[in-house]
Amino acid sequence: MPHNKFFCPHCNANLNPGTKVILVIKSRAGEKGLLMLSAQVGNYSVMLPRKDFIKCDDQVEVTCPCCGELLHNENDDQFAVLLMTCGAKMSVVNFSRRYGESATIVIRDDGEVRKYGEDVSRMDVPEMTDVASFKGPKNSLA
């Protein structure tokens, strides 16, 4: 089974050189820290700098640890966006910016939409530009 690889849509940095996706988040209090997510879509386990870094239902700012760009979906601010390759397939992954909310929407390069998480049923699929319009890795590099 191919391993999911996640990339910044701005600088193409590989965000999961190991088993975790590494991002920078900013709390409501303005404090920055690393957030580590599972590279398995639909697995909502996280690692935070400390237990009280953010509270359940806080909406966090999510940035790339390499280029510092915001990773928010420009068309739907409730989501952060990453690019994902799995084998030869490239997808845009939208995941909730609200801590504790289990909602991920994956839009594949062939237009197929997959939804994950117990909170996703109340969310609309965000408007997206074509997957190919992102700067991310080309399918041949997957």
Helices and strands as residue ranges (DSSP letters): E 5-7, E 20-26, E 32-38, E 46-47, E 61-63, E 79-86, E 89-96, E 104-108, E 113-116, G 120-122, G 131-133, G 139-141
